[in-house]
Amino acid sequence: MSRRVPIESQRVDAPLTQSATFLTLTVKDNPDAIQTVRSTISGIDDLAKNVSIRDLGSQFACTVGIGSDIWDRLTRLPRPAELHPFQEIKGAKHTAISTPGDLLFHIRSERRDICFEFERQLIDLLGDAVTLVDQTVGFRYFDVRDLLGFVDGTANPVGPSVHNAVLVAEEDASFIGGSYIVVQKYVHDLSQWKNLPVEKQEAIIGRTKWENIELDDADSGQQSHKSLATIEENGEEHEILRDNMPFGSPSSGEFGTYFIGYTRRLWVVEKMLERMFVGDPPGLHDLLLDFSSPLTGVTFFAPSASVLASLGDD
């Protein structure tokens, strides 16, 4: 009897850390570049061990996501069932834009220097095979708050429900243990946000600012960010895992949130964004978007660690 080899997922459920680096890259369109990238990402575990051994308590993890446009050339595998480029969502007032991205590296550690060293060695290996699209360094802000002052990630699944929410299962047998990833880099107009009374801020978010208690929506029909970002089907809520991080520089006037959502079902995040940007009902968009603007929008698929390692096989 043949022995079934267990499928090992990437560490998409790694705990939120003090520091994170988000790298979005495109791959040069030539065979040498493809081979360099394939070799590098298939050996990502070895690179991770080489860096994380310097401090085993640093909670280091790196998740690799592969974009739709590069998937066929890079992997030589069938496509995950829902994988396609990020679809622009245009509302009456705000637009969720779509931007380039072939590779995502979500690098996490309790120590900023560990993230830095991993990124340095990674870029050395990739060399001129890639072009940088975006590099964002995030940090934990006090008690897991965003720069708007609210606790972020309260709706995340916990315990056994995490894997059910984020890992592909029997519905796509070739990619069990993988996860879809959507990223958006938002910048905030903090000066305008601070001019709002706390009660109005709370109504927009859907939670109290200090105690993080959930609030009911207004009778007017305008739904809060919390409600618009909640997706239910047949009475069941479909959760996603958010590993959002604040980023910014007070001296340059940049304040933002890097949204990164891991999900078993890509359509759940797409529906969430549609509700935010178009509104539910249409026209009643997420009022948070009046103060937060997306600069990027990219979709990736994080194959299982087993599939990722196999990309280096001839």
VMD Tcl script that draws the C-alpha trace (Angstrom):
set ca {
  {0.00 0.00 0.00}
  {1.40 3.43 -0.94}
  {1.84 5.90 1.87}
  {0.13 9.27 1.41}
  {2.56 12.16 1.76}
  {1.08 14.88 3.99}
  {0.55 18.30 2.45}
  {2.40 21.04 4.30}
  {1.00 24.55 4.00}
  {3.02 27.71 3.99}
  {2.82 29.59 7.28}
  {-0.15 31.70 6.28}
  {-1.44 31.50 9.87}
  {1.80 32.76 11.46}
  {1.09 35.08 14.41}
  {1.09 38.84 13.99}
  {4.57 40.15 14.77}
  {6.14 43.48 15.69}
  {7.52 44.00 12.18}
  {6.65 42.97 8.63}
  {7.91 43.67 5.12}
  {5.66 43.36 2.08}
  {7.47 42.99 -1.24}
  {5.63 43.06 -4.57}
  {7.76 42.24 -7.61}
  {7.35 41.61 -11.32}
  {9.43 39.01 -13.17}
  {11.45 39.84 -16.27}
  {10.10 38.19 -19.42}
  {12.95 35.85 -20.31}
  {13.78 32.17 -19.58}
  {16.77 32.94 -17.36}
  {14.68 35.18 -15.12}
  {11.94 32.55 -14.85}
  {14.49 29.90 -13.88}
  {16.14 32.18 -11.30}
  {12.79 32.92 -9.67}
  {11.72 29.28 -9.78}
  {14.95 28.19 -8.10}
  {14.74 30.91 -5.45}
  {11.17 30.42 -4.34}
  {11.44 26.61 -4.35}
  {14.32 26.98 -1.89}
  {12.65 29.60 0.28}
  {12.58 27.28 3.32}
  {16.36 26.94 3.27}
  {16.77 30.70 3.07}
  {14.33 31.15 5.93}
  {16.25 28.69 8.10}
  {19.52 30.43 7.32}
  {18.16 33.72 8.66}
  {15.81 32.60 11.44}
  {18.51 30.46 13.13}
  {20.06 33.72 14.34}
  {17.16 34.13 16.77}
  {14.79 31.19 17.11}
  {12.47 33.30 19.25}
  {11.95 35.94 16.56}
  {8.78 34.28 15.18}
  {10.13 34.55 11.63}
  {7.93 33.53 8.70}
  {7.78 34.27 4.99}
  {4.81 33.52 2.75}
  {5.28 33.49 -1.03}
  {2.38 34.44 -3.30}
  {2.35 33.96 -7.08}
  {0.31 36.24 -9.34}
  {-2.03 35.25 -12.13}
  {-0.01 36.72 -15.02}
  {3.14 34.71 -14.18}
  {1.51 31.52 -12.89}
  {1.56 29.47 -16.09}
  {5.13 30.32 -17.09}
  {6.56 29.99 -13.60}
  {4.87 26.90 -12.20}
  {4.08 24.69 -15.22}
  {1.04 23.58 -13.19}
  {-2.72 23.84 -13.76}
  {-4.23 27.04 -12.40}
  {-5.93 27.31 -9.01}
  {-9.66 27.41 -9.63}
  {-10.25 31.06 -8.67}
  {-6.91 32.64 -9.59}
  {-7.20 35.69 -11.84}
  {-5.83 39.24 -11.80}
  {-7.22 41.72 -9.29}
  {-10.39 43.14 -10.80}
  {-10.82 46.92 -10.60}
  {-13.97 47.87 -8.70}
  {-15.34 51.27 -9.62}
  {-17.92 52.84 -7.36}
  {-19.71 56.16 -7.79}
  {-17.04 57.96 -5.74}
  {-14.10 55.60 -5.10}
  {-12.21 52.96 -7.10}
  {-10.33 49.87 -5.97}
  {-7.51 50.02 -8.50}
  {-5.66 47.06 -10.01}
  {-1.84 47.23 -10.13}
  {0.96 44.90 -11.36}
  {2.45 42.10 -9.28}
  {3.90 38.68 -10.12}
  {5.35 37.81 -6.72}
  {4.51 38.68 -3.13}
  {6.82 38.06 -0.20}
  {5.11 38.58 3.15}
  {8.04 38.66 5.58}
  {7.32 38.68 9.33}
  {9.37 38.73 12.52}
  {9.45 40.16 16.01}
  {12.74 41.79 14.96}
  {13.10 44.35 12.20}
  {16.71 43.31 11.56}
  {15.66 39.71 10.87}
  {13.18 40.94 8.24}
  {15.87 43.17 6.78}
  {18.45 40.39 6.55}
  {16.02 37.97 4.92}
  {15.00 40.62 2.37}
  {18.68 41.37 1.63}
  {19.56 37.75 0.97}
  {16.38 37.20 -1.04}
  {17.03 40.16 -3.34}
  {20.65 39.02 -3.79}
  {19.36 35.66 -5.05}
  {16.71 37.15 -7.34}
  {19.13 39.72 -8.78}
  {18.03 41.35 -12.03}
  {15.40 38.68 -12.68}
  {12.81 40.89 -10.97}
  {11.67 44.49 -10.79}
  {10.45 46.06 -7.56}
  {6.87 47.32 -7.70}
  {6.35 48.09 -4.02}
  {8.17 47.63 -0.73}
  {6.30 48.51 2.44}
  {7.64 48.11 5.98}
  {4.91 47.67 8.56}
  {4.98 47.81 12.32}
  {2.70 46.86 15.18}
  {1.10 49.98 16.64}
  {0.43 49.68 20.38}
  {-2.39 47.18 21.09}
  {-2.82 46.09 17.44}
  {-4.33 49.42 16.34}
  {-4.24 51.06 12.95}
  {-3.13 54.67 12.56}
  {-6.78 55.75 12.66}
  {-6.73 54.71 16.30}
  {-8.93 51.60 16.11}
  {-8.11 47.97 16.90}
  {-7.57 46.12 13.60}
  {-8.27 42.45 12.93}
  {-10.97 41.82 15.55}
  {-13.00 39.75 13.08}
  {-10.15 37.32 12.36}
  {-10.87 33.63 12.87}
  {-9.15 31.97 15.80}
  {-8.23 28.41 16.73}
  {-9.45 25.53 14.53}
  {-11.55 27.86 12.34}
  {-8.41 29.53 10.90}
  {-7.50 26.70 8.53}
  {-11.11 26.28 7.41}
  {-11.22 29.98 6.51}
  {-7.89 30.34 4.73}
  {-6.77 26.98 3.29}
  {-8.10 25.49 0.06}
  {-9.55 22.01 0.63}
  {-11.18 19.28 -1.47}
  {-12.98 21.80 -3.68}
  {-9.67 22.21 -5.60}
  {-7.81 18.95 -5.03}
  {-4.64 20.00 -6.88}
  {-4.09 22.91 -4.50}
  {-5.14 21.66 -1.07}
  {-3.32 23.64 1.59}
  {-2.93 26.75 -0.57}
  {-4.46 30.16 0.05}
  {-5.55 33.16 -2.00}
  {-4.08 36.51 -1.01}
  {-5.36 40.00 -1.76}
  {-3.24 43.05 -0.94}
  {-4.05 46.76 -1.01}
  {-1.88 49.60 0.25}
  {-4.07 52.35 1.73}
  {-2.98 55.86 2.67}
  {-5.02 57.85 5.21}
  {-5.91 61.53 5.36}
  {-5.28 61.77 9.09}
  {-5.80 65.53 9.28}
  {-9.37 65.17 8.00}
  {-9.98 62.05 10.08}
  {-8.90 63.80 13.27}
  {-11.38 66.57 12.59}
  {-14.24 64.09 12.97}
  {-15.79 63.72 16.42}
  {-15.01 60.32 17.94}
  {-18.70 59.36 17.73}
  {-18.66 59.81 13.93}
  {-15.43 57.86 13.63}
  {-17.00 55.03 15.62}
  {-20.13 55.04 13.43}
  {-17.95 54.74 10.30}
  {-15.88 51.87 11.70}
  {-18.72 50.12 13.52}
  {-16.89 49.76 16.84}
  {-16.08 51.94 19.81}
  {-12.62 53.46 19.61}
  {-11.27 52.68 23.06}
  {-13.15 49.57 24.20}
  {-13.47 47.97 20.71}
  {-17.13 47.11 21.31}
  {-19.27 46.35 18.24}
  {-21.95 48.94 17.39}
  {-25.24 48.68 15.51}
  {-25.52 50.41 12.14}
  {-27.50 53.61 11.69}
  {-31.22 53.44 10.87}
  {-30.53 55.44 7.68}
  {-29.33 52.31 5.85}
  {-25.70 53.42 5.81}
  {-23.64 50.41 6.87}
  {-20.40 50.67 8.80}
  {-17.03 49.39 7.59}
  {-17.43 46.43 9.93}
  {-20.78 45.44 8.41}
  {-19.79 45.96 4.77}
  {-16.67 43.83 5.30}
  {-18.74 40.94 6.72}
  {-19.76 38.38 4.08}
  {-22.55 35.92 4.80}
  {-24.00 33.18 2.61}
  {-27.04 31.14 3.63}
  {-26.69 32.42 7.17}
  {-23.00 31.44 7.39}
  {-20.27 34.05 7.79}
  {-17.23 33.51 5.58}
  {-14.17 34.66 7.51}
  {-10.81 35.75 6.13}
  {-7.50 36.19 7.92}
  {-6.18 39.77 7.94}
  {-2.53 40.44 8.73}
  {-2.82 44.20 8.23}
  {0.04 46.44 9.34}
  {0.36 50.21 9.79}
  {3.14 51.97 7.92}
  {4.20 55.55 7.46}
  {6.49 58.45 8.23}
  {5.29 61.47 10.23}
  {8.03 63.69 8.80}
  {6.87 63.01 5.23}
  {3.19 63.09 6.12}
  {2.58 59.49 5.07}
  {0.19 57.40 7.17}
  {-1.31 54.16 5.98}
  {-2.51 50.60 6.42}
  {-1.26 47.67 4.36}
  {-4.25 45.39 3.93}
  {-3.42 41.74 3.34}
  {-6.17 39.16 3.41}
  {-5.71 35.38 3.26}
  {-8.73 33.37 2.17}
  {-9.84 29.92 1.07}
  {-12.35 31.53 -1.29}
  {-11.20 34.49 -3.38}
  {-14.76 35.54 -4.13}
  {-15.28 36.37 -0.46}
  {-12.68 39.17 -0.50}
  {-13.92 40.36 -3.90}
  {-17.47 40.57 -2.56}
  {-16.23 42.44 0.50}
  {-14.47 45.03 -1.67}
  {-17.51 45.36 -3.93}
  {-19.67 46.12 -0.91}
  {-17.14 48.67 0.34}
  {-16.55 50.54 -2.94}
  {-19.96 50.23 -4.63}
  {-22.08 50.11 -1.49}
  {-24.88 47.92 -0.20}
  {-27.26 49.13 -1.43}
  {-25.28 50.70 -4.31}
  {-24.46 54.33 -3.62}
  {-23.94 53.88 0.11}
  {-20.22 53.15 -0.04}
  {-17.96 52.54 2.94}
  {-17.46 56.01 4.41}
  {-13.98 54.99 5.55}
  {-12.96 55.36 1.90}
  {-13.53 59.12 2.17}
  {-10.41 59.13 4.37}
  {-8.45 56.11 3.06}
  {-7.33 55.69 -0.56}
  {-5.89 52.50 -2.12}
  {-2.60 52.88 -4.00}
  {-2.35 49.23 -5.05}
  {-4.52 46.18 -5.64}
  {-3.08 42.73 -6.45}
  {-4.22 39.11 -6.12}
  {-1.88 36.17 -5.50}
  {-2.06 32.48 -4.71}
  {0.17 30.99 -2.02}
  {0.59 27.31 -2.95}
  {1.32 24.80 -0.24}
  {4.93 24.55 0.92}
  {5.05 21.14 -0.76}
  {4.01 22.54 -4.15}
  {6.34 25.52 -3.76}
  {9.34 23.26 -3.07}
  {8.50 21.11 -6.10}
  {8.92 24.06 -8.49}
  {12.67 23.52 -8.41}
  {12.35 19.96 -9.76}
  {13.38 19.40 -13.37}
}
mol new
graphics top color blue
foreach p $ca { graphics top sphere $p radius 0.5 }
foreach p [lrange $ca 0 end-1] q [lrange $ca 1 end] { graphics top cylinder $p $q radius 0.2 }
display resetview
